[in-house]
Amino acid sequence: MLGFLLNPKNEYGLSDLFLKRFMKILCGEISYDFDKILMKDYTLDITFESPYDYKGKRRRIDLDLKFFIDDNEMLRILIENKIRTNAANEYQLYDEYMGVVSNLEDEDQLDTDVIVVFLTHSSEDEKLRKEYDALESTNMKENHFKRWIYWDDNNRSDTVIQELKQILLDESMMTINPISEYIRHTIKAFVCFIQDNMSAVSKNNLNIIH
């Protein structure tokens, strides 16, 4: 569903609205000029469960976004989604990143910018923190970045759910173009689904702590 919403070619009139707002979230802790891509005639390829190999290990990245301008890959955004903390694997994010670096070297795409996105619930669980920290910024190339963002957090405005809610609010206030009834109800259902899952995850974590 996240991949569908991020795709500017979706069939229900959302265009690149959510994609741009998602990129705005990514700008929170990194200095990256997305306009150098979004303000041009770019194409976007979105792949699910992309396989990358590193030292004999095969890792699959949940969402792989590749931005092209004139057939040149300008940016690759890799989204690793972790809903449950017990799914954390300390070196998974690191292995995935190194696999991407190896892939770019093989394709002679060393100038391609890379952003590794760690998408989780709002709790900075120790296992999640270890996975994120195992990929050290100092070990990343100069034009490569990492960013930890959240599905939802009542104390933050830079979350996926808050941006989706804002789209619905903006549409109701007529500050953006109308979106189809189908996509409006789809977003509402998706927001409710994520919030219900986040609530269940939080209760699980509390039970584990107690």
JORASUL-V897202 format. One line per field, one symbol per residue. ss: DSSP state (2 for helix, 1 for strand, 0 for the rest). A space follows every 10 residues. Layout:
# JORASUL-V897202
ss->???
This chain:
# JORASUL-V897202
ss->0222220000 0000002222 2222220000 0000222200 0011111111 1111001111 1111111110 0111111111 1100222000 0222222222 2222220000 0011111111 0000022222 2222002220 0001111111 0000000002 2222222222 2200000000 2222222222 2222222222 2222222220
